[in-house]
Amino acid sequence: MPPKPVETAKPVEPLALATPPAREASSGHRGLGLILGASGIALEGGALVFALLGRSAEGEVEKATMWTPHDSELQSAGERDNKLAWGLCAAGGAAIIAGAVLYFTGGASAEHGVAIVPTRGGAQLGWSTSF
């Protein structure tokens, strides 16, 4: 009796991975990035103005030989100016960073990867792009 033919498995063809459709260039994100960046620079300028006003008020209070109600108001105004300077500085920095991200990622077709990884002391942001 002749041996039975051995059936072999047919080779499996690799799956074709679906690629996302190519994006067309969008000037909307780039324009918004420029606007945010310019706004951030303006906020940083405001922070500088308030920091200088706070420093000036601090200098005047230090020169005072007797404490008067005017000096108390001047000190309060200087503290307010310093707080405004810090707030504007933080907001301006955030606007500049957001504007840069929008500008550089808003161009022609590109693949981007973003990962936020929680860590013990906070979080890490990973970002990759291709041009």
C-alpha positions in Angstrom: 0.0 0.0 0.0 1.4 3.3 -1.0 2.0 5.8 1.8 -0.6 8.5 2.2 0.4 11.9 1.1 1.2 14.2 3.9 -0.8 17.4 3.9 1.3 20.4 4.6 -0.1 23.6 6.0 -0.4 26.4 3.5 2.0 29.3 4.2 0.3 32.1 6.0 0.5 35.4 4.2 1.5 38.3 6.4 -1.3 40.8 7.2 -1.0 44.1 5.6 -1.1 46.8 8.2 -3.5 49.6 7.5 -1.7 52.9 7.2 -3.6 56.1 8.1 -4.5 58.3 5.2 -2.0 61.0 4.5 -3.0 64.4 5.9 -2.8 67.4 3.7 -0.9 70.4 4.8 -2.9 72.5 7.2 -2.0 76.1 7.8 -4.6 76.4 10.5 -2.5 74.7 13.2 0.6 76.6 12.1 -1.3 79.9 12.2 -2.7 79.2 15.6 0.8 78.2 16.8 2.2 81.6 15.6 -0.6 83.4 17.4 -0.1 81.5 20.6 3.7 82.1 20.4 3.2 85.8 19.8 0.7 86.0 22.7 3.2 84.2 24.9 5.9 86.7 24.1 3.5 89.5 24.9 2.6 87.9 28.3 6.3 87.6 29.1 6.7 91.3 28.3 3.8 92.0 30.8 5.5 89.8 33.3 8.7 91.8 33.0 6.8 95.1 33.5 5.1 93.9 36.6 8.4 92.4 37.9 10.0 95.8 37.5 7.1 97.6 39.2 7.3 95.2 42.1 11.0 95.7 42.4 10.6 99.5 42.4 8.0 99.3 45.1 10.2 97.1 47.2 13.1 99.6 46.8 10.9 102.5 48.0 9.6 100.5 51.0 13.2 99.7 52.0 14.1 103.4 51.9 11.3 104.3 54.3 12.6 105.5 57.7 9.2 105.5 59.4 6.4 103.1 58.6 3.3 105.0 57.3 0.0 103.8 55.8 1.4 104.8 52.4 4.3 102.4 52.9 1.9 99.6 53.8 -0.1 100.3 50.6 3.1 100.4 48.6 4.2 97.1 50.0 0.8 95.5 49.2 1.0 96.9 45.6 4.6 95.5 45.2 3.5 92.0 46.4 0.5 92.1 44.0 2.8 93.1 41.2 5.2 90.3 42.0 2.4 87.7 42.0 1.1 89.1 38.7 4.6 88.8 37.2 4.9 85.1 38.2 1.4 84.3 36.8 2.1 86.1 33.5 5.5 84.4 33.3 3.9 81.0 33.7 1.1 81.7 31.3 3.5 83.2 28.7 5.8 80.2 28.9 2.9 77.8 28.5 1.6 79.8 25.5 5.0 79.8 23.8 5.4 76.0 24.3 1.9 75.3 23.0 2.5 77.6 20.1 5.7 75.8 19.2 4.1 72.4 19.4 1.2 73.5 17.2 3.5 75.2 14.7 5.9 72.2 14.3 3.2 69.5 14.3 0.7 71.4 12.1 2.5 71.0 8.8 2.3 68.5 6.0 1.6 64.8 6.5 3.6 63.5 9.4 3.3 60.7 11.9 3.3 61.8 15.5 3.5 59.8 18.7 2.7 61.2 22.2 2.9 59.4 25.5 2.2 60.5 29.0 3.8 58.2 31.5 3.0 58.6 35.2 6.0 58.5 37.5 6.4 58.4 41.2 7.1 62.1 41.4 4.7 63.3 38.7 4.6 62.5 35.0 6.8 62.4 31.9 5.8 63.5 28.4 7.3 61.7 25.4 6.8 63.1 21.9 8.1 62.0 18.6 7.5 63.3 15.1 8.8 63.0 11.6 9.2 65.7 9.0 
